[in-house]
């Protein structure tokens, strides 16, 4: 808009009459002021910020979700901020989130520098027909692979393989201080590997250690240059250019790992003519590709790769599932262990409930889930209490949106304030207290629509059920087999943690002790 005003200024400069030029300049300045004031009056209230930077300088002082929490106390459930060149509207109530995310024009993604590095592929940053078709495809194939809250599915059997091996590892570490992130990480990683590629890493696999380090490092790197999402010039600074180059290399390395497995699977399939049932998500994708080739593009409406390279899209899907799926599940388990040490009475009740359903050391399965509502409540209450993802993924409205007297112009960045809702006393009585019972109704686990850690609407986390299965099975079996504590002389980690793609606890070690049967 301001570019066109600049052109008008240049045109006025060529007028011969000085009086006419002054009149035209004055009229244009008045018009710009009028339009600007009317534009900002139509927006929700919010802080002014600093020219060109907006509120970005204030986000360096405290974690963004805490800055937004204070703003919400002042401006209410909806407020606007300028983030560099991007207008951002923050939503801090379940009512507004439901209203926005029920709209068909709420599924856009911001075209920011870091998002653009991913090429608009995968399922996290994609949009339009590609995103819609991928989401439907993944939902269908996840169910086919047993990702559902039922007992004895193939996905549960894959998780059980990892749990059995985890128990053997913890037996070896008994009495020794061990970093739980290192022990749990490989098994959570393997669960996703099995789902996607029927592949798992062994404990001494150097390739796993390198790959795991790259995935974790990639998640941290994005957190170092988030300001560049809003001020592009920030990414041109010498130190930040080095980070961007490392992000590019990191993405290339992780993508190369997945691409090798895809190419290897394609070659295996070409060498065998025997009919086969899909073993994993990769098989489903390659089956679809073969069907598309045979139809010679006649089923355009059903093509899940519209205008993109299929292999690159599959690679990015794997990147998305690994980074989001592994990081959130592992982080949730690490925080839950901390909460059990901070609240030993809760840990005692968890084990008492387990004793009524299974014997010590016996495997806990999905068949026991409905008999153990308190365990699910503990997991969800932990996610609420620590806000695993304090701010929801940024959306973009593709059409103007009216909220009461406010108009949100198309192209605005919409940020869900998950932490604000997690700490809202109108939703959760005494939200600063750890109370799993708040998710129990009439003796049954009840997760209400006010809990939005997995998102809401059309872009709700596609790995919701996957994460809930992993968390229930891993946590239940750890609690049914072991007690754990901090090493002698070390304090239980605080709640501040480390903020990157997720809100993770500071690294810590545990000493595991086998429970007596």
N, C-alpha and C positions, 0 to 999 in steps of 0.2 A: 504494500500500500504506500509506504513512505517513498519508495523508489519512483512511483508515478508523480508524487508531489514534487520530487526533485526535478523531474523532467519539466513539470509546469513552471517551476522557478526559472529554469534555463530558458524556456520559451518566452517568459515575461521579460527577460533581460534584453530581448531583441526589439521590444517596443520602443518607438522613437520618442514618445512623449514621457517626460519625467513624471508629470502629475499622474498620467495613466498607469505608469509602472508602480508608483507609490500606492495608488488605489488598488491595483491588482494584487500587489504584495500583501497589503493589509487585509484584503478580502480572503486571500488564500491562508494567511496565518490564522485569521479568525475561524475559518472553516476547519483547519487542522485541529485547533484547540477544541472547537465544538465537537468534532467527531471523536477525538481522543477522550474527552470528558464523558461523552455519552457511552463510549465503548467500555470504559472502566466502571462507570456507574451501573452498567448492566451485569457486571461480574460480581460474584460473591465477595465479601470483604476479605481483607488480608493485609499483611505488612507491606510497606512500600519497597523495602530493599534498597540496593545500591544500583545506580544506572549501569547498564550493560551486564552486570553480574547478578542483580536481583538479591535473593537471600543466600546465595551460594557461600559467601564468606562466613556466614553464621553456622553453616553445617560442619565446618572444620573444628569448631569448638566442642561440640557434643555430638553423639550419635544422632543421625537425622530423625529417627523415629521419636526420640525424646524431645527434639526441637519442635516437631509437628505436634506432639502431645501438649506442649505448653501453648502452642498457637491455637489448638482446638479449644483449650480452656478459655481463651480470650475471644475467639471469633466464632466458635460454635461448630456444628456438625459438618458444615461445608465452608471452605475458604479457599481463596486463590493466592498463589504466590508466583513471582517471576523467577524462573530458574534459568539465568542467563538469557538466551533468546527464546526460551520455551515458556509459554503460559501453562501453569500447572494448577489443577483444581484437586484438592484433597477431600476425600469422603471419609467421615468418621462415625457414621451410624449405619446400622443394619438396614434401616428403611431406605436410605439413599442408595446404598450398595445394591439392594434388591431391585430398586427402580432402574438404576443405570444398567446393571448387568443383565436385566431381562430384555433390553433393547437389542435389536438386530444390528444397530450401528455402534455397538460397544466393543466389538471384537478387533478393532484396529490395533496395530502395534506402532510405536514411535520409530521413525526412520532416523535414528541417531547413529553417530559414528561407530560405536561398539556393536550395536545391533546389525549395522550394515556389514561388519566383518563376517557375520554368519551368513550373509548373502540372502537373507529372507527365507532360508530353508529350515528343515526340521519341523518341529511342532510348537516350539516356544516362541520364536520370532516370526514365523510365517503368518500369513493372513489371506483373506479371500478364498477362492476355490481350492487352492492348494491346502490351506489349513483345514477347511471344512472336510475335505475328502480324506485327508490324513487322519483326522480325529475320529471319523466314523470307522475307518479301516482299523485303527489301533484298538478302539473299543471292542469291535467285533472279534479281533484276533486275540486280544488279551483274555476275553472270556473263553475262547476256544482252547487257550493254553492253560486254563484253570485259575486265572486271576479273579477269584470271587470268594466271598466269605462262606464257603461251603467246606465240609470235611472231605479229605482224601482226594483232592484234585492233583493233577500232575504238577502244578506249581507248588503246592504244599509239599509234595514228595521231594522236589528240588531243594526247598528250604530245609527239610529234615536232614538231607544229606549234609548240608553245611552245619546244622546244629550239632549233629553227631560228631563231626570232626572238631567243631569248636569245643565241645565238652572234653574231648581227648586232649586238646591243646591246653585247656585250662587245668586239667589234671597234672600236666607236666610242669605248669607254672605255679602250682600250689605252694603258698607260703612265700613266693617271690613277688617283688614289685614289678608290675608290667603295665605298659601303656595300653588301655583298653581300645583306643582308637586303632592301634596297629593290629590287635588280635581280631577285633570285630570287623574292621574294614575289609579284609580280604574275603570274609564269608558273605558279607552284604554285597560286595562287588561280584562274587561268584554267582549269587542268586540272579542278579541282572544279566550276567554273562550267559547263564544257562537259559534264561528266558529268551534272550536275543539270538544266541549263536550256538547253544548246546556245548558250551566251552567253560572250563573252570581252571583256575590257577592253583598250583600246589604251594605249600608253605614256603619252600625254598626257591620259588620261581623268581629269578632276577628280572624277567620281563614284567611280571606283575608289579614288583617294587618300583620299577621305573615308570610304568604306566600310571600307577596309583599316585605317585609323586607328581606326575604331569597334570592329572585331573585335579588334584587338590591345589596345586600351584596355580592352575588356570583360574579356579574359582577365586583365589586370593588376588590375582593380578587384576581382574576386572574391578575389584573394590578399590584399587589404588588410583584409578583414573576416571572415577564416576563423574567428576566435575566436567570432564571432557564431553560427556553426553549432552551438556547444555551450553558449553562455551568451547567451540571448536578450536579456537586459538590456543586454548590450554594444552591441547594435545601436541602443539608445535614446539612447546618448550623443550629444551635439550633433554632434561631428565625424563620427561613424559614420553618423548619419542622413543626412548630406549625401552620403556615399559610396553608401548604399543608394538614395537618390533618383537618383543619377547612374547606378547600375546599371540601375534601372528604365527610365530614359530611354534608356540605351544599348541595352537589349534591345528597347525599342519601336522605336527607329530602325532597327536591324538587321532586325527582323521586318517593318517597313514596306517595306524594300527588297525583301525576298523576296515579300511579299504583292503588291506592284505587278506583279512578273513573273508570278506565278501568275494574277492577274486578267487581265493582258494575254494570257496564253496561252489562258485559257478563252474570251476574246472572239474570238481568232483561230480557235479550233476551231469556235465557233458560226457563224462567217461562212463556213466551208468545209465542204462536204458530201462532199468527195473522200475515199476511203479512204486511210489512211496507216499507215505503220509507226512504232512509238514511236521517237523520236529521242533521248530522254534519260529520266532518272529521273522528271521531272515528267510527261512523257507517260504513262509507266506508271501513275503514281498517278491521273491524270485518266481514263485508260482504265478503271481499276478502279472509280472513282467512277461513271462512266457505266454500267458493267455492273451495279453495285449498284442504281442507280436503275431500270434496266430489269427487274431481278429483283424489285423492290419489297420488298427486305428478306427474301426467302425463304432466302437463303444466310447466315444469321446466323453460323454456325460459320466461315465464310470471310471475314467482314467484318473488314478490317484497321483499322477505326476504331470499335471498340466504345465507345459512350457518350462520344465526344469529337467536337468540331467538326473535320471533315476538313481544312478549309483551315488551321486553327490547328495541327493536327498536322503537315501538310506543311511549314508555315513553320518549326516547331521542328526537324523533321528536317533542313531546310536549314541552320538555325542550328548544329545539332550537327555536321554534316559539315564546314561551313566552319571553325568554331572548332577542333574537334579535328583534322580532316584537315590543314588548312593549318598550324596552329601546330606540330604534331609533325614533319611532313615538313620544314618550313623550319628548325626548330631542329636537327634531325638533320643536315641539310646544312651548316649553319653550324658545328656542332661538328666535322664530318668535315673541313672545310677547315682548321680549327685543328689537328686531329690530324695532318694531312698536313704542316703547317709545323713542328710539334713533332717529327715523326718522318720526316725527309726520306728515310730508307732505305725506309720503307713506300711513300711517294709514288713513289720510283724503281721499286720492284717493281710497283706498279700500272701504271705506264706501260710497263714492260718486258712485262708480260702483255698489255697492249693492243696493243703492236707485233706480237705473235705472231698476233693475230687480225684486226686492222684497221689500215689505213694512218693516219698522222697526219691529222686533219681529217675522216676518213671517219666517217659516222654509226654510232654503236654502237646496236644494237637488241636486242630481247628474244631474237632468234635467236642472239645471241652469248652469252647469259647463262650457259649451261652450260659454255662454254669459258673463262669468267672467274670461277671460284669465289672467287679471292682478293679480288675487288672486293666481292662480297657479304659476305665475311668481315670486310672492313674496315668496312663499314657497320654490321654487327651488333655488332662489337667496340666501335665508337664508342658505340653506344647503351648497351652494357653498361658501358663505362668511365665515362661521364659520367652515367648514369642519367637519361635524357631525362625520364622520369616516375618520380621516386624512390619514391613511394608509390602503390600501385594504388588505383583508385577504391574508395571505401568501399562495402561491401555490408552487408546486414542479414539475419541468419538468421531465417526466419519460424517456425521450430520450435526447441525446445531441442536442443542439440548436445553430445554427450559425447565428450571427448578423454581417454582413459585415465581418471584419477581426477577429472578436471575436468568440470563441467557449465556450458556456455555458454547462459544463458537466451535465449529467443526475443526478438528486438528489439535484440540487441546489435550495435553497429557493429563490423564486421570489416575490419581494414586490412591488406592485403598489403604486407610490407616488401620491395619490389622491390630497393631499393638494398642491403639487407642480403644478399640472395641474389646480387646482382651482385658483391659483394665477399667472398663466402664462399670461403675457401681450400680447403674440402672439395669445392667444385664447380669452381672455377677456380684452377689452380696459379698462385701469385703474382698475385693479382687486381689489384694496383695497377700491374702492367705492361701496356702496350698490345701485345697479341699477337694479331693477326688469325688466325694459324695455329691457334689453339685451336678454330676453327670449320671446320677442314679435316680430313677423314678420307679416307685413300686417294685423295688428289687431288681430292676432291669437297667442295663446300660442304655442311656438315651443321649444321643448327640443332637443338639438342637440346631436350627438354622441360624442361630446367632454365632455359632462357632465357625469362623471363616478362615482358619489356617490353611485349608485346602482350596480356598477360593469359592466362587459362586458363579452361577450362570453358565453360559455356553463355553467359557474358557476355564471352567473349574479344573483343578489338577487332574490330569488323565491317569496319574499313578496313585490316586487316592486309595483304592482297594489294595493295590500292591504294597503300599507303605503300611497300611493297617495290618495286613497279614504278616509281613516281616516283623513289625514291632511286637505284635502279640506273641508270636512264636519264639522269637529270640529272647525277649524279656522274660516271658513265663518260664522258659526252660533254664535260663540263668538263675532266676530266683528259686527254682525248685531243686537246683543242684548245688548252689554255692551261697555262702555269705561273702561279702567283700567290704573292705575298709581301706582308708588311706594308709600309706606307709607311716611308720613310727615318726612322730615329730612334724608331719606335714598336715596342713589345714585343708579342710574341704574347700574346693574352689568356690569363689563368690559368684554372684549372678550377673556381673558386668559382661564377662565373656569377650569374644572377639567378633566384630561385625564385618562380614564379607558378604558373599551371596546368601549366607545364613548367619544366624546369631549362634555362634559355637562357643562352648566353654574353653577356657584356657587349657592347654595340654596338662594332663595329670596322670598319675599312676595309681593302680589298685593292687591290693593283696587279696587273692581269692582263697577261700577255705572251703573244702568239700563238706557239704552237710551230711550228717550221719543218718543212715536209713533207719 
